[in-house]
Amino acid sequence: MTDWFPGPAWLFCPATRPDRYRKALDRADVVILDLEDAVAADQKTIARDYLLGLAQAGSLDLDRTVVRVNASGSSDHPHDLEAVAASRIRRVMLAKAEHRHDIAAIDAEVIALIETPRGVERAGALAEPSNVVGVMWGADDLVACMGGTSSRHQEGTYRDAARYARSRTLIAAKACGRLALDGVHMDIADHSGLRSECLDAAAVGFDGTVAIHPSQVPVIRAAYAPGDPELDWARRLLESVDSSRGVSTFEGRMVDGPVFRQAERILQRAALVPGESHG
């Protein structure tokens, strides 16, 4: 079980834009400095140099920063890990995770990014290594790997293959006691769609959603923050039961262990979203 619960709003930041890092850190609970998809092939070395520069300047928040490294087997992967070690970064996100031995070989805590067909099929095994602290999924890389052209229907909802990968990732993460991170919402201006996805993510047990733009962060935070009625219900329920927490009734509804745990989760979510107005 991971004991690292940083908050629900994560934000990607290209490592080639170190000027954006501090602003991202001011906005989000966790910043993912990206050495992979956000960096062009001819900019990879420069991106690593910028990462090292942030470290040498003492600018990195080591507890709230994750570095996304290129996939195992790529020519950039070992160089990325060298830069991570030199920067004293504690946590990395492994792009296109497919083999548990590749994860176990990394000398850092790992967020396994499930975004290939093989990764989805092996999601349970990829969440198992002891250095895994979280699991995330990605729709667009997955669909591209399968020869498809779109992960969503025209109205914006996910197609079935993406929904399956999302559920598979969540269940794999929770089966191993890891953080579960929902995938990015690529339509930056679609705050309504993002909010709907985040409300659903929080309801089924995701711990956070990853943003690609700072404007998405407050939407994510607000969606993960329980409303006042929800908080009031959870507090009253937990105050009404004794330590045994056996089967009982509360306000006309049968309550038992799973319901008590849901109430505890509501209070935990509230604690993880400081400063949000609940309503």
C-alpha positions in Angstrom: 0.0 0.0 0.0 1.3 3.5 -0.9 1.3 6.1 1.9 1.8 8.9 -0.6 -1.4 10.8 -1.3 -0.5 14.1 -2.9 -3.9 15.3 -4.1 -6.1 14.8 -7.1 -4.9 17.4 -9.6 -1.8 16.5 -11.6 -0.3 18.5 -14.4 2.0 17.7 -17.3 4.8 20.2 -18.0 7.3 19.8 -20.9 10.8 19.5 -19.5 11.9 21.8 -22.3 9.9 24.6 -20.7 11.5 24.9 -17.2 10.1 28.4 -17.0 6.6 26.9 -16.7 7.6 24.5 -13.9 7.2 26.9 -10.9 3.9 28.1 -12.3 2.7 24.6 -12.7 3.8 23.7 -9.2 1.8 26.7 -7.8 -1.3 25.4 -9.6 -1.2 21.6 -9.3 -0.8 19.0 -6.5 1.8 17.2 -8.6 3.8 18.3 -11.7 4.9 15.7 -14.2 8.0 17.0 -16.0 7.8 15.2 -19.3 10.8 13.8 -21.2 8.6 11.8 -23.5 5.7 12.8 -25.8 5.9 16.5 -25.1 9.5 16.6 -26.2 10.5 16.3 -29.9 13.1 13.6 -30.7 15.9 16.2 -31.4 15.1 17.9 -28.1 15.5 15.0 -25.7 19.1 15.8 -24.6 18.1 19.4 -24.0 15.1 18.4 -21.9 17.4 16.3 -19.7 19.8 19.2 -19.4 16.9 21.5 -18.3 15.9 18.9 -15.7 19.4 18.9 -14.3 19.4 22.7 -14.3 16.3 22.8 -12.2 17.9 20.4 -9.8 21.2 22.3 -9.6 19.3 25.5 -8.9 17.4 23.8 -6.0 14.1 24.5 -7.7 12.7 21.0 -7.7 10.0 20.1 -5.2 11.0 16.5 -4.8 7.8 15.4 -3.1 5.5 16.9 -5.7 7.4 16.3 -8.9 7.3 13.2 -11.1 9.4 12.8 -14.3 7.9 10.9 -17.2 10.7 8.9 -18.8 10.7 7.3 -22.2 9.7 3.7 -22.6 12.0 0.9 -21.6 14.0 -0.3 -24.7 14.1 3.1 -26.2 17.5 4.7 -26.7 16.5 7.6 -24.4 15.4 5.5 -21.5 18.8 4.9 -19.8 19.8 8.5 -20.3 16.5 9.6 -18.7 17.1 7.4 -15.7 20.6 8.8 -15.3 19.2 12.4 -15.3 16.5 11.4 -12.8 19.2 9.9 -10.5 21.4 12.9 -10.8 18.4 15.2 -10.0 17.5 13.1 -6.9 13.9 12.8 -8.2 12.1 10.1 -6.2 9.4 9.2 -8.6 9.1 8.5 -12.3 6.3 7.7 -14.7 7.2 5.0 -17.1 5.7 5.5 -20.5 4.3 2.5 -22.4 4.8 0.2 -19.5 4.6 -3.5 -20.6 7.0 -5.6 -18.5 7.1 -5.8 -14.7 10.9 -6.5 -14.8 11.5 -3.2 -16.5 9.6 -1.5 -13.6 11.3 -3.4 -10.9 14.7 -2.5 -12.4 14.1 1.2 -11.9 15.7 2.7 -8.8 12.9 5.0 -7.9 9.2 4.8 -7.2 7.2 4.3 -10.4 3.8 5.3 -11.8 3.2 2.7 -14.5 1.5 4.3 -17.5 -0.7 1.8 -19.3 -1.1 2.9 -22.9 -0.5 -0.1 -25.1 -2.5 -3.3 -25.8 0.2 -5.4 -24.0 0.2 -3.0 -21.1 -3.6 -3.3 -20.7 -3.4 -7.1 -20.9 -0.7 -7.1 -18.2 -2.1 -4.3 -16.0 -2.4 -6.5 -12.9 1.2 -7.7 -13.1 2.5 -4.2 -13.8 0.9 -2.9 -10.6 2.6 -5.5 -8.5 6.3 -4.6 -8.2 7.1 -3.2 -4.8 8.3 0.2 -6.2 5.1 0.9 -7.9 3.1 3.7 -6.2 0.6 4.5 -8.9 -0.9 3.4 -12.2 -2.3 5.6 -15.0 -3.8 4.9 -18.4 -3.7 6.7 -21.7 -6.3 6.4 -24.5 -4.7 8.0 -27.5 -1.5 6.0 -27.6 -3.5 2.8 -26.9 -5.8 3.4 -29.9 -2.9 4.3 -32.1 -1.1 1.1 -31.2 -4.2 -0.8 -32.2 -4.4 0.8 -35.6 -7.4 3.0 -34.6 -8.0 6.6 -35.2 -10.1 7.9 -32.3 -10.6 7.0 -28.7 -13.8 8.9 -28.4 -17.2 9.2 -30.1 -18.1 12.4 -31.8 -20.0 13.7 -28.7 -16.9 13.2 -26.6 -17.5 10.0 -24.7 -15.0 7.2 -24.7 -15.3 4.3 -27.1 -15.6 0.8 -25.5 -11.9 -0.1 -25.9 -10.9 3.0 -24.0 -13.5 2.4 -21.3 -12.2 -1.1 -20.9 -8.6 0.1 -20.5 -9.7 2.7 -18.0 -11.5 0.2 -15.8 -8.8 -2.4 -16.1 -6.2 0.2 -14.9 -8.4 1.2 -12.0 -9.0 -2.3 -10.8 -5.3 -3.3 -11.2 -4.2 -0.3 -9.2 -6.7 -0.9 -6.4 -6.0 -4.6 -6.3 -2.4 -3.7 -5.3 -3.1 -0.7 -3.1 -1.7 1.8 -5.6 -2.8 5.3 -6.6 -5.1 5.2 -9.7 -4.8 8.1 -12.1 -7.4 8.9 -14.7 -6.2 9.8 -18.2 -6.0 13.3 -19.8 -8.9 15.2 -21.4 -7.4 16.4 -24.6 -10.1 19.0 -25.4 -8.8 21.8 -23.2 -11.8 24.1 -23.6 -14.3 21.3 -22.7 -14.5 22.0 -19.0 -18.0 20.5 -18.8 -16.8 17.2 -20.3 -13.7 17.2 -18.0 -15.9 17.8 -14.9 -18.2 14.9 -15.8 -15.3 12.5 -16.2 -13.7 13.7 -13.0 -17.0 13.3 -11.0 -17.2 9.7 -12.4 -13.6 9.1 -11.6 -13.9 10.2 -8.0 -17.1 8.1 -7.6 -15.5 4.9 -8.8 -12.3 5.3 -6.8 -9.7 7.1 -8.9 -7.3 9.2 -6.8 -6.6 11.9 -9.3 -6.8 13.1 -12.9 -3.9 14.4 -15.0 -4.3 17.8 -16.7 -2.5 19.0 -19.8 -3.3 22.7 -19.3 -3.4 24.8 -16.1 -7.0 25.9 -16.7 -8.0 22.2 -16.2 -6.6 22.1 -12.6 -9.4 23.9 -10.8 -12.0 21.9 -12.7 -10.4 18.7 -11.5 -10.0 19.9 -7.9 -13.7 21.0 -7.7 -14.9 17.7 -9.1 -12.9 15.6 -6.6 -13.9 17.8 -3.6 -17.1 16.3 -1.9 -20.0 18.6 -1.7 -21.3 19.8 1.6 -24.3 17.4 1.7 -22.0 14.5 1.0 -19.6 15.6 3.7 -22.4 16.1 6.2 -23.8 12.7 5.5 -20.4 11.0 5.9 -19.6 12.8 9.2 -23.1 12.1 10.7 -22.9 8.4 9.7 -19.4 7.8 11.2 -20.4 9.7 14.4 -23.5 7.6 14.8 -21.9 4.1 14.9 -19.8 2.4 17.5 -16.3 1.0 17.0 -17.6 -2.4 15.9 -19.3 -0.9 12.8 -21.5 -3.9 12.3 -24.6 -4.0 10.1 -27.0 -1.2 11.2 -29.5 1.3 9.8 -28.9 5.0 9.3 -31.7 7.3 8.3 -33.7 4.4 6.9 -30.9 2.8 5.0 -29.0 -0.3 5.8 -25.3 0.4 6.4 -22.4 -1.9 6.8 -18.6 -2.2 6.3 -18.5 -1.1 2.6 -20.8 2.0 3.3 -18.6 3.0 6.3 -15.5 2.8 4.0 -17.3 4.9 1.4 -17.9 7.6 4.1 -14.3 7.5 5.2 -13.2 7.9 1.6 -15.4 11.0 1.3 -13.7 12.6 4.3 -10.3 11.6 2.9 -11.1 13.3 -0.5 -12.1 16.4 1.3 -8.8 16.5 3.2 -6.8 16.1 -0.1 -8.4 19.1 -1.7 -7.4 22.0 0.6 -8.9 25.4 0.0 -11.8 24.2 -2.2 -15.3 25.4 -1.4 -17.6 22.4 -1.0 -21.0 22.7 -2.4 
